[in-house]
Amino acid sequence: MTAKISYADVEVGTELPAQTFPVTRATLVQYAGASGDFNPIHWNEKFAKEVGLPDVIAHGMFTMAEAIRVVTDWTGDPGAVVEYGVRFTKPVVVPNDDQGATIEVSGKVAAKLDDNTVRVDLTATSAGQKVLGMSRAVVRLA
Amino acid sequence: MALDQSFVGRTYPPTDPYEVGREKIREFAEAVGDANPAYTDPEAAKALGHPDVIAPPTFVFAITFKAAGEVVADPQLGLDYSRVVHGDQKFAYTRPVRAGDRLTVTSTIEAIKSLAGNDILDIRGEVYDEAGEHVVTAWTKLVARAAEEA
């Protein structure tokens, strides 16, 4: 593991570069295929509405995959992630248009732990709503 | 309908091995739009100290969730899958998943709770490689929403 960020160079409160991730219906179809999660709430508007959703929603695991990129792009080595957990609080609603939705993710160092690891707290929002709660990663730095 | 508490602690037999392929990792990385070369270029992965390309952190969910599906579909447990949503997800890694791994998953029901008519199921999936070494543990919380009154 060779993270490009040094433990000595970060402190509690250090902010990671924030990122915005676009998500369209095509993104969800591609993610369904790659992940094997073909639940129709992620691609069939009629079905989604029948089960009480406002529209097609993104896979929670898609949002989880995007959010950790703020950490893995920061460290360089995705293998430096030791722990990663989220709570799915609100769905990312993806309308059927060219724009789709966006997921905005920011992160900051919340604690310096043993063994050159730090805890990063992530915030993920879409359309102004927090879509992940308790979103935390422990990552080993150089 | 409340789930049977006696299922807490039940462990299911290990799954057949899932062989992690480079192209499957590439497909997943492309689907999440992640261009990190550690996922697609063996040389880049080696430069970071990995023996082959590694998988993005959440890649392994496809494997653990399939294993959890056996639990979810257990007719004796009686979970209404059509009402299930994903509540929480957590991973703890001993090392990243990488191409060439042959992974098995052992699923255990950690907790069953009933809250305001919702059934809440916590499943832990332990992922091991072919040598029997621990790779990652996945905790999945599933919530079966209460059925609406007829």
Boltz contact constraints between the chains, C-beta under 6 A:
constraints:
  - contact:
      token1: [A, 1]
      token2: [B, 49]
      max_distance: 6.0
  - contact:
      token1: [A, 2]
      token2: [B, 48]
      max_distance: 6.0
  - contact:
      token1: [A, 2]
      token2: [B, 49]
      max_distance: 6.0
  - contact:
      token1: [A, 30]
      token2: [B, 31]
      max_distance: 6.0
  - contact:
      token1: [A, 31]
      token2: [B, 31]
      max_distance: 6.0
  - contact:
      token1: [A, 34]
      token2: [B, 27]
      max_distance: 6.0
  - contact:
      token1: [A, 34]
      token2: [B, 28]
      max_distance: 6.0
  - contact:
      token1: [A, 34]
      token2: [B, 31]
      max_distance: 6.0
  - contact:
      token1: [A, 35]
      token2: [B, 62]
      max_distance: 6.0
  - contact:
      token1: [A, 36]
      token2: [B, 62]
      max_distance: 6.0
  - contact:
      token1: [A, 60]
      token2: [B, 86]
      max_distance: 6.0
  - contact:
      token1: [A, 61]
      token2: [B, 58]
      max_distance: 6.0
  - contact:
      token1: [A, 61]
      token2: [B, 61]
      max_distance: 6.0
  - contact:
      token1: [A, 64]
      token2: [B, 58]
      max_distance: 6.0
  - contact:
      token1: [A, 65]
      token2: [B, 32]
      max_distance: 6.0
  - contact:
      token1: [A, 65]
      token2: [B, 58]
      max_distance: 6.0
  - contact:
      token1: [A, 68]
      token2: [B, 57]
      max_distance: 6.0
  - contact:
      token1: [A, 69]
      token2: [B, 34]
      max_distance: 6.0
  - contact:
      token1: [A, 77]
      token2: [B, 48]
      max_distance: 6.0
  - contact:
      token1: [A, 78]
      token2: [B, 36]
      max_distance: 6.0
  - contact:
      token1: [A, 78]
      token2: [B, 38]
      max_distance: 6.0
  - contact:
      token1: [A, 79]
      token2: [B, 50]
      max_distance: 6.0
  - contact:
      token1: [A, 79]
      token2: [B, 54]
      max_distance: 6.0
  - contact:
      token1: [A, 79]
      token2: [B, 96]
      max_distance: 6.0
  - contact:
      token1: [A, 81]
      token2: [B, 57]
      max_distance: 6.0
  - contact:
      token1: [A, 82]
      token2: [B, 93]
      max_distance: 6.0
  - contact:
      token1: [A, 83]
      token2: [B, 92]
      max_distance: 6.0
  - contact:
      token1: [A, 84]
      token2: [B, 57]
      max_distance: 6.0
  - contact:
      token1: [A, 84]
      token2: [B, 91]
      max_distance: 6.0
  - contact:
      token1: [A, 85]
      token2: [B, 90]
      max_distance: 6.0
  - contact:
      token1: [A, 86]
      token2: [B, 89]
      max_distance: 6.0
  - contact:
      token1: [A, 87]
      token2: [B, 88]
      max_distance: 6.0
  - contact:
      token1: [A, 88]
      token2: [B, 86]
      max_distance: 6.0
